[in-house]
Amino acid sequence: MELFVTTLTIFVLAIFVGFEVITKVPPSLHTPLMSGSNAISGITLVGAVLSAGAQHTALTTALGFFAVVFATINVVGGFLVTHRMLEMFKRK
């Protein structure tokens, strides 16, 4: 139980820190940061595929599958947003 409380505390603190960091980013830095976060999401996707493929238990396989789905949505959405933002800087 102590490990769960510690892990939950770290997770909640990470949410607050992430929110504060992201809201302080100026709009001119969003495109480069989105590209960096896409690379991190790609690493997350690889880890999710490994987790889903390990098949230790049914729970880990299901959680791995959902991690693959959400990481894929994050990567594709990030690239679409980055592409759209870069289109705004092209001359017409």
MARKE-462825 format. One record per residue (C-alpha): residue number from 1; residue in one letter; x, y, z. Coordinates in Angstrom, 3 decimals. Layout:
N
+-----+---+----------+----------+----------+
!   k ! r !        x !        y !        z !
+-----+---+----------+----------+----------+
! NUM ! A !        X !        Y !        Z !
...
+-----+---+----------+----------+----------+
END
This chain:
92
+-----+---+----------+----------+----------+
!   k ! r !        x !        y !        z !
+-----+---+----------+----------+----------+
!   1 ! M !    0.000 !    0.000 !    0.000 !
!   2 ! E !    2.886 !    2.340 !    0.757 !
!   3 ! L !    4.274 !    1.884 !   -2.758 !
!   4 ! F !    0.872 !    2.729 !   -4.247 !
!   5 ! V !    0.589 !    5.946 !   -2.228 !
!   6 ! T !    4.122 !    6.964 !   -3.209 !
!   7 ! T !    3.466 !    6.245 !   -6.875 !
!   8 ! L !    0.136 !    8.078 !   -6.799 !
!   9 ! T !    1.757 !   11.087 !   -5.135 !
!  10 ! I !    4.460 !   11.243 !   -7.818 !
!  11 ! F !    1.820 !   10.930 !  -10.536 !
!  12 ! V !   -0.306 !   13.779 !   -9.131 !
!  13 ! L !    2.738 !   16.014 !   -8.680 !
!  14 ! A !    3.811 !   15.269 !  -12.271 !
!  15 ! I !    0.372 !   16.356 !  -13.489 !
!  16 ! F !    0.644 !   19.685 !  -11.660 !
!  17 ! V !    4.227 !   20.328 !  -12.802 !
!  18 ! G !    3.385 !   19.387 !  -16.403 !
!  19 ! F !    0.387 !   21.702 !  -16.441 !
!  20 ! E !    2.416 !   24.604 !  -15.062 !
!  21 ! V !    5.257 !   24.072 !  -17.518 !
!  22 ! I !    2.999 !   23.767 !  -20.563 !
!  23 ! T !    0.894 !   26.825 !  -19.752 !
!  24 ! K !    4.032 !   28.978 !  -19.475 !
!  25 ! V !    5.314 !   28.179 !  -22.999 !
!  26 ! P !    5.034 !   31.111 !  -25.430 !
!  27 ! P !    3.174 !   30.411 !  -28.707 !
!  28 ! S !    6.329 !   30.826 !  -30.824 !
!  29 ! L !    7.853 !   27.748 !  -29.170 !
!  30 ! H !    4.873 !   25.430 !  -29.602 !
!  31 ! T !    5.983 !   23.967 !  -32.948 !
!  32 ! P !    9.509 !   22.966 !  -31.856 !
!  33 ! L !    8.203 !   21.600 !  -28.573 !
!  34 ! M !    5.483 !   19.650 !  -30.386 !
!  35 ! S !    8.143 !   18.011 !  -32.541 !
!  36 ! G !   10.088 !   17.040 !  -29.442 !
!  37 ! S !    7.014 !   15.673 !  -27.729 !
!  38 ! N !    6.227 !   13.633 !  -30.857 !
!  39 ! A !    9.625 !   11.973 !  -30.531 !
!  40 ! I !    8.938 !   11.187 !  -26.875 !
!  41 ! S !    5.509 !    9.822 !  -27.795 !
!  42 ! G !    7.160 !    7.610 !  -30.384 !
!  43 ! I !    9.356 !    6.145 !  -27.655 !
!  44 ! T !    6.233 !    5.670 !  -25.540 !
!  45 ! L !    4.613 !    3.857 !  -28.450 !
!  46 ! V !    7.544 !    1.441 !  -28.706 !
!  47 ! G !    7.333 !    0.757 !  -24.960 !
!  48 ! A !    3.583 !    0.202 !  -25.208 !
!  49 ! V !    4.030 !   -2.292 !  -28.040 !
!  50 ! L !    6.626 !   -4.165 !  -25.988 !
!  51 ! S !    4.307 !   -4.144 !  -22.978 !
!  52 ! A !    1.336 !   -5.393 !  -24.972 !
!  53 ! G !    3.418 !   -8.084 !  -26.644 !
!  54 ! A !    4.937 !   -9.442 !  -23.428 !
!  55 ! Q !    1.600 !  -11.006 !  -22.406 !
!  56 ! H !    2.497 !  -11.586 !  -18.757 !
!  57 ! T !   -1.142 !  -11.386 !  -17.684 !
!  58 ! A !   -4.404 !  -10.428 !  -19.327 !
!  59 ! L !   -4.354 !   -7.109 !  -17.448 !
!  60 ! T !   -0.896 !   -6.128 !  -18.723 !
!  61 ! T !   -1.870 !   -7.093 !  -22.261 !
!  62 ! A !   -5.046 !   -4.986 !  -22.074 !
!  63 ! L !   -3.229 !   -2.013 !  -20.545 !
!  64 ! G !   -0.493 !   -2.359 !  -23.172 !
!  65 ! F !   -3.112 !   -2.375 !  -25.932 !
!  66 ! F !   -4.750 !    0.783 !  -24.580 !
!  67 ! A !   -1.312 !    2.382 !  -24.236 !
!  68 ! V !   -0.629 !    1.591 !  -27.902 !
!  69 ! V !   -3.951 !    3.130 !  -28.936 !
!  70 ! F !   -3.480 !    6.314 !  -26.908 !
!  71 ! A !    0.184 !    6.739 !  -27.859 !
!  72 ! T !   -0.716 !    6.334 !  -31.536 !
!  73 ! I !   -3.447 !    8.963 !  -31.228 !
!  74 ! N !   -0.943 !   11.259 !  -29.524 !
!  75 ! V !    1.730 !   10.800 !  -32.202 !
!  76 ! V !   -0.650 !   11.226 !  -35.151 !
!  77 ! G !   -2.405 !   14.193 !  -33.567 !
!  78 ! G !    0.917 !   15.818 !  -32.766 !
!  79 ! F !    2.143 !   15.488 !  -36.328 !
!  80 ! L !   -1.147 !   16.860 !  -37.682 !
!  81 ! V !   -0.966 !   19.883 !  -35.391 !
!  82 ! T !    2.698 !   20.465 !  -36.247 !
!  83 ! H !    1.959 !   20.206 !  -39.974 !
!  84 ! R !   -0.942 !   22.642 !  -39.671 !
!  85 ! M !    1.158 !   25.129 !  -37.712 !
!  86 ! L !    3.988 !   24.949 !  -40.253 !
!  87 ! E !    1.499 !   25.575 !  -43.082 !
!  88 ! M !    0.670 !   28.899 !  -41.426 !
!  89 ! F !    4.255 !   30.112 !  -42.008 !
!  90 ! K !    4.348 !   29.359 !  -45.753 !
!  91 ! R !    4.017 !   32.200 !  -48.199 !
!  92 ! K !    0.929 !   32.214 !  -50.349 !
+-----+---+----------+----------+----------+
END
